[in-house]
Amino acid sequence: MADLGSILRESRQTAHLSQETAAMQSFCDVSTIRRYENGSVFPSWDTICMLSDVYRDPGLKYRAQQEMEAWQDVREDEFADVL
């Protein structure tokens, strides 16, 4: 499964938007878009929904949710090993 940053990048590229244009249309800094796409920052659900609208990709929400759930499952498994 692709990581969330790759999912966001693919969606933006499919929409034929540069990072700069995506940032302008989503009212954020281009460095924020870069951090989402390289995985150094995890966007909020509200941000994912907003990017889905900017990229005109309703399926982005579903793919992001699947990735978030998979990530949460991994984290829960790691935490269970500690206990």
FENCORZI-V527113 format. One record per pair of residues at least 24 apart in sequence whose ideal C-beta (glycine too) atoms are under 6 Angstrom apart, sorted by the first residue. I is the first residue (numbers start at 0). J is the second residue. Records with the same first field share a line. If there is no record, write none. Layout:
I: J, J
This chain:
0: 69
2: 38
3: 66
4: 36, 37, 38
6: 62
7: 35, 36
8: 36
10: 54, 56, 59
11: 54
14: 54, 55
24: 53
25: 49, 53
